[in-house]
Amino acid sequence: MESALDRYDAFDDPSNPVPLSKIEEDCFVSELYHGPTRAFKDMALQPFGYVLSKLAQKRGEHYLIMAATSGDTGPATLETFKNQEGVQVACLYPDGGTSDVQRLQMVTEDAKNLKVIGVEGNFDDTQNTLKELLASEEFKSELKEKNIKLSAANSVNFGRIIFQIIYHIHSYLELVRKDEIKMGEKIYLVVPSGNFGNALGAYYAKKAGLPIEKILISSNINNILTDWINKGEYDLTTRTLIQTESPAMDILKSSNVERIMFDKFGAERTKELMDSLANNGKYTLTKDELALLREDFDASFSDDTECEAVVGKYAKNGYIMDPHTATCMRAYDTLRDKPLKTVVYSTAEWTKFSPAVSRAIGDEVEDDIEALKLISAKINATVPAMIEKLFIKPIVHTVVVKKDDIKGEMLNFL
Ligand SMILES: *Cc1c(COP(=O)(O)O)cnc(C)c1O
């Protein structure tokens, strides 16, 4: 019988869809990016897309899936739902806020049930628009008239989180299978985080009994999560979003933080904190709450210069990591109190961020295709066919709109 997890059979190696690479004596990289769009979003969206499509088809229902993307959710959502009956996808991306490869992955995706819309603004603006639409009674009733149900592909959707628990258990078991640890031995996980969905999956795995010493959160210079975990402060008022070489983590309003707080502090207190964030742009945890949070998490961040140094260092040894993964290495170096084995999550293939990688190895190439060529020649790395093809595929989605025009654009499509 066909199942949702069969979607992993289309990954590079069906018998080992998530390879674990040893890069230090006690540090292992779990490569979550061997799916069709070369980022970890495929891990959840491939099976989730299958489940939702089959459900829609079985019940004869019609869904509109909305996705706001900082670059990786978009391609993964389009890919998992393309040509699926009963499902239409509208995908919003911040124009200029993604890499070339990420943008091409979206705007060349040609299927009747897909709509890709560029939005003037950054990812937070795009995600806010999505959340407003999802909550809007007016928009919902317009959809109801057309008999369309609404859902989201972002990690605000819990269906996605469920599939993001599994691979944490898998990477632990890989360490056991490779005789690196004994069953029951504790390990650290390092999770490069934005919307905190990956980390939330790790948290649930830990709660379910997976022997995790701590979940170490890494960020780029948009390090609001570092302050939250280290100081108990979540403060938007002193920050503006900064564009970095790890754009999937250029986020200030991290959605799944709320779910951690709900689990730890209860519904009432979480509502109080989230109301404070909405009304005052910030909140502060009590000392006891912070201590509770730090039982499971610790955090650090790296800026772009530091990440380039990390990418350069490992590239010299023949291992290429992308800038998101590179933010993990500072957490690995500085946050471990115990000499335990550590799994670092690699959330994207370097091919999605090749100009940054080219800088890291001492060449300044701004153009994605030139950077891909140069790096693959220099380090003997392969560029997968689905990435190479992007540069010759015709562009089918050209719409870029202002925030206020999104709803209209969407209703047109429907
Ligand atoms: C989405 C993404 C992240 C952040 O994951 P969250 O679950 O949102 O914290 C990190 N790295 C890459 C490459 C991503 O695509």
The ligand as an ORCA input file, in Angstrom:
! r2SCAN-3c Opt
* xyz 0 1
  C      13.123     27.140      7.250
  C      14.587     27.071      7.414
  C      15.207     27.262      8.657
  C      14.429     27.601      9.889
  O      13.626     26.555     10.322
  P      12.447     26.841     11.366
  O      11.747     25.561     11.523
  O      11.590     27.907     10.751
  O      13.089     27.327     12.614
  C      16.579     27.157      8.736
  N      17.328     26.899      7.646
  C      16.777     26.722      6.435
  C      17.655     26.504      5.277
  C      15.396     26.790      6.278
  O      14.846     26.615      5.055
*
